[in-house]
Amino acid sequence: MRTRKNTFARPVTRAEINLGAVNHNLGELKRLTAPSAAIMAVVKADAYGHGAVEVAKTLVEQGVPYLAVARFSEAMVLRHAGLAVPILLFGHTYPEYLHHVLHHDIWPSINTIDSARMLSEVARGRKKKVRVHVKIDTGMGRLGVLCDGLALPDSDKSSRKRAVQSVLEIASLPRLEVEGIYTHFANADHPDTGQTALQFSLFMDILSELKKNGLEPRFRHAANSAALIRMPETHLELVRPGIALYGLSPSAVVSKAQIDLKPVMSIKTSIIQLKNVPSGFKVSYGGIHQTERPTTLATVPIGYADAYSRRLSSKGYMLVRGQKAPIVGRVCMDLTVLDVGHITGVVPEDEVVVLGRQGDNEITADEIAEMIQTIHYEIISTITARVPRIFVR
């Protein structure tokens, strides 16, 4: 068992990260990945809240050859931890970081011709060639060389021509080597894959035109977790699984029969105080909850400063001795109160499961997300740094 940072005592509230589950999920994704494609594991946002260094080391130990992050700082954390595999930087590379990108052999994404020119100038000054991946915006509307031909894919060729010319201009710049070209799907998680198929068709058309003009990159990639599982035709030379590595389904239409994913994160805490209260007792800030019977309240040290949402006030629940204990009153910054009056034998220091399984019951990230009208990505990726990650195998 390993912790990400030193602690003075056993952490009461902690996120347990099951690296064995990471290995299992990777194996499932490898099983579905085309033989021609390699895996580029997405470990951005601290590996979706799971601890990027430990997760990345685990993946690389299992043969993952490439990693991807969103920001330069995330890439540097991995480099300083001794990870030497190629790292793709999805986001914008600011001019002041270009020297470091070159020095640490990070693959920047090129989203505009202007950013390509800046990188070319820096590379020329250092007499060094830099490998880049050009992103094509085929319908996401965020970053990338714009190709907005989805509305009229059969008739509107001008947008595609502009995109092709932009990529060719980028490839012609001194000291830049276009090693990869990629796109990102906006709707791969939707039941209807029609829009994703259109995006992929547009992407392949652009690649075909580039090939006619002599540009054939080593890597073409488009598939995120949902497309990896549902659309094998999109695998190309690289696939980019993210959420599925952490054991969460990328789409409501992905079934256990397709892929057996195991959640990697569980969040646990302990009861720090119990009190017996009468009927009519008001609980927490504002007294919005009033007990309807004499009961027992349990206080646990987790709150919205740990990213346990205040929107779960009087709505969510945790597991105590394998049973559901409802949250009563408002979730506070550091503390939350549970009603455990219906659970026998509860004592201080009993383990409480906030996310995960205890006995026959389980609280999933999907359930919590549904309660507060968000997505499971947000539930796991926003757990704050004051919740130590405990790594188990």
C-alpha angles and dihedrals in degrees: 000000000000132000123209094227138018117271130191094222141005106299111244094199113041144149112234112211114201106209089184087063089051089056091047093051091047089053091052091050092047088053090058098040118102114252089241093058131079124208121251103191115214110223099163121140091035090307090310089308096311100105115277100214097051093040093047092048090051092050094046090049086057092054103266103155101194138039132195132204136175102229140037092239090057091053091050092052088058094045092050088051089059100257107147103176118113113280123203116211109213098188136067117297110220117220093243090060098049095093090053092047089056094044095050096041096240118163108233122206116236111217101163138024089241093058089047091054092051092050091047091054092051092047091050091051091053094040089233132130116229125204113222139183116219115215120215117203102218096167112324095097097214122088129355145063102310121244107168098175096119094100092062104015096167100044110026104079098152095082092050091049091052091049092049092049091049092052092047090051090051091050091052094058116110118263094008119118114192099216096163143022121194147164136198127230120232099196109025090125094057120104090238110064093190097106091046090050089053091050091049092048090052091048092050091049090055091048090050092053091048090051090053087055093051100262114122112157124209092236130040115177140172111139119111121182095286095047092044090058100036107028113042091174088072096060098095112155098326137028122198112210116183121151094029091060087064093052100256123122116247092211140026089231094058108102135202087247089064099044135357106221123183120203110244100198129064124172121213137177137162138240110262098180139015125195134178112225134184129242112284095033113149117225132210131334116351093006090252091155121059120185115244095203139011105288147153122261123205122200118208127189102242128098146146092298085067089049093259094142122243085218087075090069110134087349112072131061141206132209121256119176088347094304132106114260112191122224111245122201127351123336105241130210094265107006142048129193124221131193107232098162092116094052118085125222099017113162135174114281092029109149116255122200114215096173124012139028132323119171111320095337131081136189112206131198087241091058093049091046092052091051092058098032099247137104131272090246089069094047095058102031097054099054101128129240094251088072100079117223113231112199119214133172 
